[in-house]
Amino acid sequence: MMSKPKIAVIVSSTRPTRFADIPTKWIVEKAADHGELDVEVVDLRDYPMPFFDEVASNAWVPSVNEVAKAWQAKLAEFDGYIFVVAEYNRSITGVLKNALDQAYVEWARKPAGIVAYGSVGGTRAAEHLRNIAVELQMVPVRAGVHIGGGDFFKVHPGFGGSGNLADIAGSIDGPAKALLDDVTWWAKATKAARG
């Protein structure tokens, strides 16, 4: 019997006042309840990489920067990824784009799920991330969680919200299950194919 797929929940904002910790904790709890995946939080704060300045992608040339190499080694441990994505000016965070660029081999042929947030549910950032994931040979899954509009302000402490995603469960619990189901299916399929 195949072991449970190991999935990284990647925290893609590093600001001191980030909202990301709330949806990260929530999706980790949802994954535990789901029971089909082993998840681990991987925080970009722990990998302070320079802007990508290698000779080429590690698809072609081994990286030199020690933090980038540690990042690549960490990514290699996983069978897939769930990105907790903030939308900054209609796209992903700069730190996430840099982190994506710092690896290639490690991302390939693994699923990518998205929990996004922002004024329109982080949708524009999620769409950018899906395109980048395709180029990195990931399999972006269809289902995603989008925390936006009134729900976003209802739970974002910086805007006077509760900080409790249970307050918007009706909007996000169904999509979370669909996301976890998709990531599970694709993680098992791609893990078997890579084997």
Disulfide bonds with the S-S distance in Angstrom:
none
